[in-house]
Amino acid sequence: MAEFKNSGEYMKDFKGVWVFAEQRQGVLQPTVLELISEGRKLADDLGVELAALLLGDGVEGLAKEMGGYGADRDILVDDPALKDYTTDAYADVICKTVMDKKPEIVLIGATNIGRDLGPRCAARLHTGLTADCTHLDVDTNKYVEFLKANSTLDVDQMVAAGRIKMDDRNLKMTRPAFGG
């Protein structure tokens, strides 16, 4: 019978923030630079490395470009089979690379490809997924200040009741919600 670590023990094996560096026909998509900027903030708050994950064929020149925007390193998977996006090929490579290198956060843009790829990777990796985020934080103090300024929640009461744990370093994601 397989032995499983508890989630806290298991998660300590994971470290780092990654951005999926989506490219099409050798051109980085604009969302990549936005995600590298957000990923940089998260990585700095966590005290970890920010890596850009780039898949494709003959795209090594793009890897150098991303370092100028804040990525500490690039993870390049250059293979003719990855020249054009296909769901299964990209998901297989990303999932295998994630399980091998173990980043704690992976950011994927909300493009057509990202909306196809993100859920498939999340399902294969048995992890969560939040789409269309407008704010990301790992620093709870910053998150609380964000909530106070941008929501009608009684944040002080939530902290006092223990619903927001001030020592929590997990990714906090905010997304728009619509309702009556």
N, C-alpha and C positions, 0 to 999 in steps of 0.2 A: 504494500500500500504506500502511496506517495505521501510524503510529509510536507505540510505547507507551513511557511512562516506566517506569523500574524502580520497584518498589513503594515504596522509601524516598523517592525523589524525588516520586512521585505523592502519597504520604500527607502530605507537608508542606503540600499545598494544603488539607488538612482540619484544622479547628480548632473546638473547642467541644464541649460536652456537651449533648445534648437528652434530654428526657423526653417521651414521647408521653402527653399529658394526656387519657386516656380519659374520656369523659363519656357518659352514657346519659340521654336525655330531659332534658338540661340540668343533670344532677347529676354532679359529678366523682366518679369511683370512688375508694375509699379507697386503693387501691394507688398512685395518682398522688402523694399526699403522701409516702408512703414512698419512692417513686422520686426525688422532688425532693430529699429529704433525702440519699439516697445519691449522687445526681447532684451535689449541692452539694459533697460531700466530694471527689469525683473532679475536678470543675471547679477547686476550690481547689488541689488537689495539682498539677494541670496548669497552673494560672495562666490559665485560660480562662473564658469566659462560660458560664453555665448558662441554657438556654432551654427553655421549655415549649411544645410543639407541640400546639395545640388545633384540632380540626376539628369542624365542626358547623354548625348553622343557628340564628342568634340566641343565640349563646353568649358574646358579648363580655364579659358580666358575670363569667363564670367566669375570664377572663384576669386580671382584677384580683385575684381571690382567690389565685391561684397565686404572685403576687409576695410576698405576705405569708408564704409558706412557704419562700422562698429562691431562687426563679427570678429571674435578672437581667432577663430579658425574655420576652415571649410572642411566639410566631409563631402568628397566628390566621388560619385559612382558614375564612371564614364563607360558606357557600353552601347554598342550599336543597337541592341534590343530596346534601349531607352530613348532612341532618337525622337520618336513620336509618343505622346502620352497614350498609355493604355492602362486601364484601371488595375488589372491584375498584376501586370509587371511592376508598376510603380508601388502598389500596395505591398507586394511581396518584398521588394527591396527595402522599403521604408520599415516595415515591421521587423524584418531580419536585422537591420542595422540598429533599430531601437533596442531590440532585445540583446544585441551584442554589446552596445555601448552604454545603454541605460540612462538616457536623459530623463530628468524629472518633469520637464515641461516641453511640449512640442507645439509650436504655433504654425497653423496652416491658414493661408488667406481664404477669404470668402469669395473666391472666383468660381467659375463653372467647374474647373478642375478640382479646386479645394473642396467644393461642396460634394463632389463625387468621392474624392479620395479620403477626406477626413473621417466620415462615418465608417468607411470600410476598415481603415486602420484602427479606429477606436474599437470596433467590434472584434477584430482579430487580436488586438492587444488586451482586450477585456478591461478597458479603461473608460473614463467619462469623456464627454464631448459637449462643449457649449458653443453654439453657433451665433454669429452676428454680435460678438461682444463689442461693447463701446468703452469698456474700462477694465483693466487688469491690474491686480496688485498681489504682492506677497507680504508686504509690510502692513500689518494690521493697523498700526497707528495712522498711516496714510489712508488706508481704506476707510477707517472710521471718519476721518476728516472729509473724505470724498462723500460718504453717505450723508453726513450732516449738511453739507453744502448742496447736495443734489437730490435729496429724497425727502419724503415726509415721514420717514421712519423715526421712531423714538429710539435713537441709537444709544443714548445714555442708559435707558432702561434695558435695552438688549445686552449691553455690556454688563450691567449690574446683575442681570438674571443669568449670566453665563452663556447666553446664546451666541455671543461673539467672544471668542477666546483670544485675549491679547497676545499670547505667545504662539499663536497659530501661524505657521509659515507656508501653509498650503496656498495654492493659487485661488484667488477670489476673482470671480468673473461677473461682470455686470452686463446685462443685455436689455434692450428695450422690451417692454411688455405692454400690450394693449388690452384694455378691458373696460367694463362699465363701472 
